[in-house]
Each structure stands twice: as C-alpha cells, then as structure tokens.
Amino acid sequence: IVCFTTSGTTAQRASKKRPDVPILAISPCIGTGRHMSLSWGVYPEISTNFDKDNFRDMLRHACTIAMKKGLVADKNDLLVVTAGFPFGTPGAANVIRVIPAAG
C-alpha cells in the first residue's frame, strides 16, 4: 500500500486496519514522516522529488521508492496507491490506483 500524504492521516487510517502488507507513506514534510514512523506497519519516506501536479509522475515515483526500499518482491507485484489530488489538500484522499511495481 502506498499513501501520498501531507499530514499522515491517510497512512494512519490504513495502519489502523493492520494489513498484512507494508504501508509506504510518502510525504514532503519531515515532521509528518517522523510521526508516521510510530504507526504500525508504516514505512515513511520524505520526498519532494516528484511533480505534485502530475499524477503519473507521482505513481512512477512511488514504484521507484517501493523497489528501492525492498517493499516489493517482484516487479509484477501490485501496489495500491492512495492520494488526494490535487496533492496537499487536507482530508481529500480521493484517488486509488492499482499498478504493477514495475511502473
């Protein structure tokens, strides 16, 4: 599971359900990343290296980070990506995509 989040709320909601898979939480805020590291099963990543107005770029960035962190075993594994679009809108997790880890 990949959550693009500014405040960490999306990742925390996913963490409450205790899924069997890791939760990659990508945020541009250092404080949010530190806070998310205390949530069950959440692997925070502080990153601003993506175009927040281009959702395809965000998806490619998520795949790259998941592969780099070793959160996927195979390029054919599926990632469930959640985000609020436009990125940075509080409480607006309104997008969900299922994509292969290869991008």
Buried (B, 14 or more C-beta within 10 A) or exposed (E): BBBBBBBBBBBBBBBEEEEEBBBBBBBBBEEBBEBBEEBEBBBBBBBEEBEBEEBEEBBBBBBBBBBEEEBBEEEEBEBBBBBBBEBEEEEBBEBEBEBEBEB
